[in-house]
């Protein structure tokens, strides 16, 4: 008898189990593959994007699995791009400032 109510609940349970297995050292290979397969299935069933994002933020092993499963669609879809974006924005501001004419006598 299935006791969980939603794909999100099942995904959270599988993500927690995967995290424990990852921290535990040397899990049984068959059990590990079964958990990964089940988690992959459950992640595919989660419809609530905000809940999925929260689950992936809380469980790095699940986030890595999700990224690997979706790589063909979005590349490193869960990798943080904030640092790259901030660097690009800063560079654009600096370039724009450098292009502005300076008043006579200013260094």
C-alpha positions as CSV (number, residue, x, y, z in Angstrom):
1,X,0.0,0.0,0.0
2,X,1.3,3.4,-1.0
3,X,1.4,5.8,1.9
4,X,2.6,9.0,0.3
5,X,0.0,11.4,-1.3
6,X,1.9,13.3,-4.0
7,X,4.8,13.1,-6.4
8,X,6.4,15.9,-4.4
9,X,6.2,13.9,-1.2
10,X,7.6,10.9,-2.9
11,X,10.4,13.0,-4.5
12,X,11.3,14.6,-1.1
13,X,11.5,11.1,0.5
14,X,13.7,9.8,-2.3
15,X,15.9,12.9,-2.2
16,X,16.4,12.5,1.5
17,X,17.2,8.8,1.1
18,X,19.7,9.6,-1.7
19,X,21.4,12.3,0.5
20,X,21.7,9.7,3.4
21,X,23.2,7.2,1.0
22,X,25.6,9.7,-0.4
23,X,26.8,10.7,3.1
24,X,26.9,7.1,4.3
25,X,29.9,6.1,2.3
26,X,29.5,2.9,0.3
27,X,25.8,2.2,-0.4
28,X,24.7,-1.0,-2.0
29,X,24.9,-0.4,-5.8
30,X,21.6,-2.0,-6.6
31,X,19.8,-0.1,-3.9
32,X,21.5,3.1,-5.0
33,X,20.4,2.6,-8.6
34,X,16.9,1.9,-7.5
35,X,16.7,5.1,-5.4
36,X,18.1,7.1,-8.3
37,X,15.6,5.7,-10.8
38,X,12.7,6.2,-8.4
39,X,13.8,9.8,-7.7
40,X,14.2,10.5,-11.4
41,X,10.7,9.3,-12.0
42,X,9.3,11.3,-9.1
43,X,11.1,14.5,-10.2
44,X,9.5,14.1,-13.6
45,X,6.1,14.0,-12.0
46,X,6.4,17.2,-9.9
47,X,4.3,19.9,-11.5
48,X,4.9,22.7,-9.0
49,X,8.0,24.5,-10.3
50,X,8.5,26.5,-7.0
51,X,8.3,23.3,-4.9
52,X,10.6,21.5,-7.3
53,X,13.1,24.4,-7.0
54,X,12.9,24.3,-3.2
55,X,13.4,20.5,-3.2
56,X,16.5,20.8,-5.4
57,X,17.9,23.7,-3.3
58,X,17.6,21.6,-0.2
59,X,19.0,18.4,-1.6
60,X,22.2,18.8,-3.6
61,X,22.4,15.1,-4.8
62,X,18.8,15.4,-6.2
63,X,19.8,18.7,-7.9
64,X,22.8,17.1,-9.5
65,X,20.6,14.2,-10.7
66,X,18.0,16.7,-12.1
67,X,20.7,18.6,-13.9
68,X,22.1,15.4,-15.4
69,X,18.6,14.3,-16.5
70,X,17.8,17.7,-18.1
71,X,21.2,18.5,-19.6
72,X,20.2,17.9,-23.2
73,X,17.5,20.6,-22.8
74,X,19.2,23.4,-20.9
75,X,22.9,22.6,-20.4
76,X,23.8,23.2,-16.8
77,X,20.3,24.1,-15.9
78,X,20.7,24.3,-12.2
79,X,24.1,25.9,-12.1
80,X,24.2,29.4,-10.6
81,X,24.7,32.0,-13.2
82,X,24.5,35.0,-10.8
83,X,28.2,35.5,-10.5
84,X,28.7,35.4,-14.3
85,X,25.8,37.8,-14.9
86,X,27.1,40.2,-12.2
87,X,30.6,40.2,-13.8
88,X,29.1,40.9,-17.2
89,X,27.0,43.7,-15.9
90,X,29.9,45.2,-14.0
91,X,32.0,45.0,-17.2
92,X,29.3,46.8,-19.2
93,X,29.1,49.6,-16.7
94,X,32.9,50.0,-16.6
95,X,33.1,50.0,-20.4
96,X,30.3,52.6,-20.6
97,X,32.1,54.8,-18.1
98,X,35.4,54.5,-20.0
99,X,33.7,55.6,-23.2
100,X,32.3,58.8,-21.6
101,X,34.4,61.9,-22.4
102,X,36.2,63.3,-19.5
103,X,36.1,67.0,-18.6
104,X,39.2,69.0,-19.6
105,X,41.9,68.9,-16.9
106,X,40.4,65.8,-15.2
107,X,42.7,62.8,-14.8
